[in-house]
Amino acid sequence: MSEQRVIIEMGMGNDLHGMDYTKAAKRAIEDAFRHSSLPLFGVLELSHDAMRVQVTVAVQEPDALDLDALRATLPRGRAEVRAVHGGLNVPSGDETIVIAQASVEAFLPPQKDWLLKT
Protein backbone atom coordinates (compact mmCIF):
# COMPACT_ATOMS: atom_id res chain seq x y z
CA MET A 1 0.00 0.00 0.00
CA SER A 2 1.41 3.39 -0.94
CA GLU A 3 1.91 6.21 1.50
CA GLN A 4 0.62 9.76 1.50
CA ARG A 5 2.95 12.66 2.26
CA VAL A 6 1.21 14.77 4.88
CA ILE A 7 3.91 17.36 5.51
CA ILE A 8 7.09 18.76 4.01
CA GLU A 9 9.14 21.45 5.71
CA MET A 10 12.49 22.99 4.87
CA GLY A 11 15.14 24.33 7.19
CA MET A 12 18.56 25.94 7.17
CA GLY A 13 21.31 25.72 9.77
CA ASN A 14 24.92 26.73 10.07
CA ASP A 15 28.09 26.30 12.03
CA LEU A 16 30.01 29.57 12.11
CA HIS A 17 33.28 28.53 13.73
CA GLY A 18 33.80 24.78 13.94
CA MET A 19 33.20 23.62 10.37
CA ASP A 20 31.00 20.91 11.92
CA TYR A 21 28.66 19.56 9.25
CA THR A 22 26.59 17.52 11.71
CA LYS A 23 26.02 20.55 13.96
CA ALA A 24 24.87 22.62 10.96
CA ALA A 25 22.60 19.76 9.79
CA LYS A 26 21.02 19.38 13.25
CA ARG A 27 20.25 23.08 13.25
CA ALA A 28 18.68 22.80 9.78
CA ILE A 29 16.44 19.94 10.96
CA GLU A 30 15.46 21.88 14.09
CA ASP A 31 14.67 24.91 11.92
CA ALA A 32 12.31 22.80 9.81
CA PHE A 33 10.61 21.49 12.97
CA ARG A 34 9.94 25.02 14.17
CA HIS A 35 7.82 25.59 11.06
CA SER A 36 5.51 22.63 11.55
CA SER A 37 2.93 21.11 13.82
CA LEU A 38 0.99 17.89 13.36
CA PRO A 39 -2.18 18.14 15.44
CA LEU A 40 -3.84 15.50 13.26
CA PHE A 41 -2.33 12.70 15.36
CA GLY A 42 -4.26 13.77 18.44
CA VAL A 43 -7.41 14.68 16.56
CA LEU A 44 -7.54 11.38 14.67
CA GLU A 45 -6.03 9.29 17.46
CA LEU A 46 -3.23 8.07 15.18
CA SER A 47 -0.07 6.55 16.61
CA HIS A 48 3.14 8.40 15.78
CA ASP A 49 4.56 4.97 14.91
CA ALA A 50 2.36 5.01 11.80
CA MET A 51 4.41 7.91 10.43
CA ARG A 52 7.56 7.52 8.37
CA VAL A 53 9.82 10.57 8.56
CA GLN A 54 12.24 11.10 5.71
CA VAL A 55 14.95 13.71 6.14
CA THR A 56 17.28 14.84 3.39
CA VAL A 57 20.24 16.97 4.44
CA ALA A 58 22.45 18.81 1.98
CA VAL A 59 26.01 19.88 2.82
CA GLN A 60 29.20 20.30 0.84
CA GLU A 61 30.74 17.17 2.41
CA PRO A 62 27.90 14.62 2.91
CA ASP A 63 30.32 11.91 4.08
CA ALA A 64 31.25 14.11 7.06
CA LEU A 65 27.73 13.83 8.52
CA ASP A 66 26.95 11.57 11.48
CA LEU A 67 23.63 10.16 10.22
CA ASP A 68 22.97 8.26 13.47
CA ALA A 69 23.27 11.48 15.47
CA LEU A 70 20.89 13.22 13.08
CA ARG A 71 18.40 10.33 13.26
CA ALA A 72 18.47 10.63 17.06
CA THR A 73 17.19 14.23 16.80
CA LEU A 74 13.90 13.07 15.26
CA PRO A 75 11.36 12.77 18.08
CA ARG A 76 8.57 10.84 16.36
CA GLY A 77 7.93 8.25 13.69
CA ARG A 78 10.18 5.83 11.86
CA ALA A 79 13.10 8.02 10.85
CA GLU A 80 15.24 7.84 7.74
CA VAL A 81 18.06 10.32 7.12
CA ARG A 82 20.04 10.67 3.93
CA ALA A 83 22.86 13.03 3.01
CA VAL A 84 23.31 14.68 -0.36
CA HIS A 85 25.74 17.20 -1.81
CA GLY A 86 24.53 20.79 -1.45
CA GLY A 87 24.54 23.56 1.10
CA LEU A 88 27.42 26.01 1.16
CA ASN A 89 30.91 26.46 2.52
CA VAL A 90 31.59 30.18 2.91
CA PRO A 91 35.19 31.29 3.50
CA SER A 92 35.42 33.81 6.33
CA GLY A 93 38.94 34.92 7.14
CA ASP A 94 40.81 31.88 8.45
CA GLU A 95 37.56 29.91 9.02
CA THR A 96 34.85 28.37 6.88
CA ILE A 97 31.16 28.83 7.63
CA VAL A 98 29.17 25.66 6.96
CA ILE A 99 25.57 26.08 5.80
CA ALA A 100 23.27 23.04 5.67
CA GLN A 101 19.80 22.65 4.21
CA ALA A 102 17.23 20.07 5.30
CA SER A 103 13.94 18.76 4.00
CA VAL A 104 11.73 16.95 6.53
CA GLU A 105 8.87 14.92 5.08
CA ALA A 106 6.25 12.91 6.94
CA PHE A 107 4.32 10.04 5.33
CA LEU A 108 1.30 8.07 6.51
CA PRO A 109 -0.53 5.08 5.08
CA PRO A 110 -3.63 6.17 3.13
CA GLN A 111 -6.40 7.30 5.48
CA LYS A 112 -9.68 6.32 3.84
CA ASP A 113 -11.90 7.89 6.50
CA TRP A 114 -10.50 11.41 6.22
CA LEU A 115 -13.02 13.94 4.94
CA LEU A 116 -12.19 17.50 3.97
CA LYS A 117 -14.71 20.04 5.17
CA THR A 118 -15.51 23.01 2.97
N, C-alpha and C positions, 0 to 999 in steps of 0.2 A: 504494500500500500504506500502510495507516495505521501510526502509531507507537504504542509503548507507553511510558507514563511509568514510569520506573524509580526516580525519586527526586524528592522535593520537600522543600525545607528553607526555613525562614524565618529572617530575621535582623533585627537592629535596630542602627542606628548613629546617632551624633550628632556635631555640631560645636558645642562650647560657646561659642566666642568669635568665630568669623569669619563666621558665618551663611553658610557654604559648603555648598550643597546637594549638590554632587558629592562633597565630602569625607565628609559624613554618609552618602551613598548607598554609597560605596566601603566604608565601615566596616560597613554593613548587609550587603553582599554577603560581605565577609570573615567576618562573624559567622555567616552561613549556612554557609559553607564549613567552619568549625570544627566544625560539627555533623554532618558527613557524610564518608563514605569509600566509594569504589566499587571494592572489590577484584574485582568480577566481570570487569573488563576483563582483568586478568592471568590469572585462573582460566580464563576462556573464550577467551583469546587474541583478544579483540575490539580493533579499532583505536578509539582515541578519536575519530577522524574520523567514525565511525558515529553518534556522539552529537550530538544537537541540544540546546543549552542555552538555555533561555528564562528570562530574568530580568525580573521586574516590580518596579520601584522606585516607592515612594509617598512623595512630599514635598508640602509646601504649594504650592510653585512648580515644577511639573514642567518648565516651559520653561527654568528656570535650570540644569538638569542638562546636563552634557557627556556625552552618550551614547557617543561614541567613546572617551572616557577610561574610562568604566565597562566598555565592551566589552573594552578592553585588559586589564582585571584578570582576565578569565576565562581560566584556563590551558589548558583542554581543550575539544574539541568545536567545533561550529559555533554561535557565540554570537549571540543576539538579545537586545537590551535595549529595554525600553519603559518610559516614565515615565507615571505616573498621579497624580492628586490624592489626597493622603492625608498620613500622617505628622502631625507637630505642629510648630508654632512656639510656643515657650514664652518669654514675656517674662521677663527677669531683669535688673532694674535698667535700665541704659542699653543692654543687649545683648539679643539674641534667640537662644535655644538652638534649633537645628534638629535635629529627630529624623526619621530616615528609616526606612522598613521595606522589606524586600526578600523576594521569593520567588524561589528558584532551583529550576528544574525541569529534569530531564534526560530526554530521550526517545531511544529506540532503535527501529529497525525490529523488527517481530515476530521473536522467536527461537523457531523451531519445535522446536528440539532441546533446549530447557531442560526439565528434569524436577525437580519439587519432591520432596524426600525427606521422608518422615514418620518 
